[in-house]
Amino acid sequence: MRPRKRLIACVAALLLATGGCVDLEEIAQFAEVSQGVGKAFPVIADEAAASCNRANSFITEKNQVTPLPCEIYPALKPSLVKVNAALFDYIASLGKLASADLSNIPGGWDSLPDDLEDADPEISPDNLAAAVAASELANAITSLLMKGYRQREVSKVIGESNTAVQEVTRFLSGYAAGKYHQSLKDEWRYERSYCDAMATTAEPLASDLLARKCNADKSRIDLQLQAIEDYEKSLATIAETHKKLDEQRKHWDAKQLSKDLGPAIISLGNAAVSVNNAF
């Protein structure tokens, strides 16, 4: 089975199972579906850098636009991938998933602020503070996996980690995804300028071929832009769902968990398919 079809089949199977489970099964399903979104992040990061380089490739004598600073994307990638992994590994650990074991917990959190500032000297103090909250999630993963938590303890960790989840999702959505979204928009802005400039001087056949390529690239970029927006929506879903779990953690029951997490599982499943189709 192809990876994309396997993902869709997995999501569909999980959606059928959200109607009345007991204990923490809804949380496990929510965690599992979320991984299809989180694992795509490094590919999105690479594509943002490639998109920036493609944009600069359209700078010519007839299309004299300002070169974009593409070096920022590979410089930022290690820190942003680490923050994204902390969030999704934390969510996975809540579901007791094998993918979230102690060997996957990255270290080096003390250097994260310096690493981000070295990569982007203009990053705001607010974004730095939000990113550093990921270290709290890494600590929560360690607690969950080393101490064998169940419902009472999981609810405690959710309560202790909710602020960090809200901060990290806000950072990934506003800063990381925002930069990647802008890179793709810049690519099309530069390519459209190039296409317009060249179309006026090209021979009819060459002009037609150019128009076909430009239209095809526009379709690809639109698909990728939508996928990044779906990634951002998935972060909002995670933040909202985690907040609900926190608010209700002292009186969880199967019916309420199913009601709260069912729509979130569907939303994350749709986002996973969108992101994996585009990237």
N, C-alpha and C positions, 0 to 999 in steps of 0.2 A: 504494500500500500504506500502511495506517495506520502511524504511528510505532511503536505497541506491537507490531503484527504484524511490522514490519520488524526490530525488536529481537529478537523471538523467533526469526525466521528466520535472522538473523545469528548468534545464539548457536548455533542448531542446526547451521548450516554449519560453524562453527568447531569444534564438538565432534566432527564427523565427521573432522576433519583432524588429530587429535592422536595418531595411532597410530604414526608412525615417521619424523618429519621429521628433517632434519639441521640442523647449525649451530645458529642461534638462533631457529628458527621457533616452537618451543614458547613461548619467552619473548615473542615478538611476539604470539602468540595470547592468552597470559595477559594481556598488557598491554592488548590491544584489548578483551577482554571486561570488564576492570575499569572501563573508561571509562563503561560504562552505569550503574555505581554512582556513580562520582565526580561525574558531571555532574548528578546529581539533588540534590546537597547544597544548593545555593542555594535550591531549591524547598522542601526540608525546613526550612531556616532560616526562610523566609517563613511556612510553615505553622505553625511553633512560635509565632511572634509572633501570628498570627491566632488560633491555638488559645487562647492566653492571653487575648486580648481577648474571645473568645467566652465564656470562663469567667467573666470579670468581668461580662458582659452578663446573667448569671443571678443577679446580686445584686439582690434586691428586698426589700421590707418583710417578706415572708414567708420570705425565704431570705437572712438576714443573715450572710453569710460575709465573711471578711477579703479586701479587694481584693488581687489579685496584682500584683507589680511588673513589668508587661509591658514597660516601657521597656528592660529589660536585653537583650531579644532583638534589636531593631534596632541597639542599640549594639554588641553582640558580633558581629553578622553579618559585617562587613567583615574582621575579623581571622580569624574561623573559616573563612570562605570561602577566604581566602588560604592558610591552613595546609592545608586539604583539597586545594586546587588544587596546592600544592607536592608533596604526596604522589602524587596521581594523574598529574600531569604528569611527575613523575620516573619512575613506572612506565611511562607511555606512551613516554618517551624511551628506555627500555631496549628497547622493541620497535620503535624507529625509526619511530614513527608521525608522520604529518604534523601531527597536532593539537598535538604538543609542539614547537613551534618557538620560537626565541628571543624572538619578539614576545609570547609568552604568559607569559613568566617575570615575575612581579610583583616590583617593587622595594619599598623601604621596610621592609626587615626590621629595621633598627636600632630602629624605633619600635614594633615589635610588642609587647614587654613592657609599655610604657606604654599602648598602645592597649587591651590586654586589661585592665590594672588600672583604667583609666579607665572601661571598660564594666562591669567586675565587681570592685569593690574587695576582695571576699572571696575572689578566686581564690588558690589556694595556690601557694607557691613551686615545689612539685613540678610542678604543671600548667604554670606559666610556663616552667620549664626544658624540659619536654617539647614545648611549642608552639614554642619558639625553635629546636629542632632542625630545624624545617622549612626554616630558612635554609640548612642544610647540603645539603638535597635540591635547593634552587634552584641552588646552586653546582654540584652534580653534573650537573644538566640542562645547564648551560652547558658543562661539560667534555665531556659526551657529544656534544653537537650541534656544537660548534666544532671538535673534534679528529677527528671521523669515526671513533669507536671501533668495533672489531669484538670478536671473542670474548675475546681476551686482555685488552684494555683494559676491556671491559664487566665481565669478572669482577673486575678490579681495583676499578672504581668500586663494584660491589656490595659488595665487602669493606670499602671505605672508608665506605660509606653505611649499612651494616646497623644500626649503633647508632641512627642518626637515624631510620631507618624504624621500628624498634621503639618509639622514644620518641613519634614523631608518631602512629602508629596507636593507641598507648595513650592519648594525649591526646584524639584525636578520639573514641575509643570511650568513655572514662571521663568526660570533661568535656563535650564538645560534644554527642554523641549522648545522654549522660545528661541534660543539660538539656532537650533536645528531647523526650525520652521523658517526663520529668517534666511538661512543659507539657501534653502530651496527657492524661496521667493526671489532672492538675488539672482540665482541661476536663470530663472525665467526672465527676469527684468533685463539681464545682460543679453540673453539669447534673443529675446524679442527685438531688442535694439539692433542687434546684428542682422537678424532676418529682415527687418524693415530697411536697413541700410543697403543690404546686398540685393534685395528684390528689385530695387529701382534701376540697377545697372546690369543685371544678369540677362542672359538670353532666355527666350520663352521656356525651353526645355529645362534649363538649369534652374530657372525661377520656380517651375513646377516641382522639381525634385526638392528644392530648398523648402518650399512651402509644406511638402509632405513630411520632411524631417522635423521641421519646427512644430507642426501640429502633433506629431507623434511624441515629441519631447514634452510638449505641453500636457498631453494626456498622462504621461508617466509622472510628471511633476505634480499634477493635480491629485493623482492617486496617492503619492507619497505625502503630500501636504495633508490630505484627509486622514491618512494613517497616523501621522503625528498628532493631529487633533484628537483622534480616537485614543491614542496613548494618553494624552492629557485628560480625556474624559475618564479613562480607566483609573487614573490617579485620583480624580475627584470621587469616583465610586469607592475606591479603597478608603479614602479619608472619611467619607460619609458613613460607610459601613462600619469601620473601626470605631467611629464615634458612637454609633448606635450600640455596638457591642459593649462599649465602655459604660454607656448610660444604663444599660439593662443587665450589667454583669452580675448583679446580686440576685437576679430572679430570672435567669435563663430558663426556657422550656422549649421542647421540640417544636411546638406549633408556632411560637413567636420567632424562633430562629429561622424556620422555613419561610415564614412570611417576610422577614427582613432580608434574608440572604438569597432567596430565589431570584428576585429581579437583579440583584447585584451579580449573581453568577451568570445570568443571561447577558448582562451588559459587558462583563469581562470576556465572556466567550466571543461576543461579536467583535470586541476590540482586538482580541488575539487573532481572529481570522483576518481582520482588516490589516493589521500590522504585518503579519506573515505573508499576505498576498502582495503587499507593496514592497517589502524588503526581503 
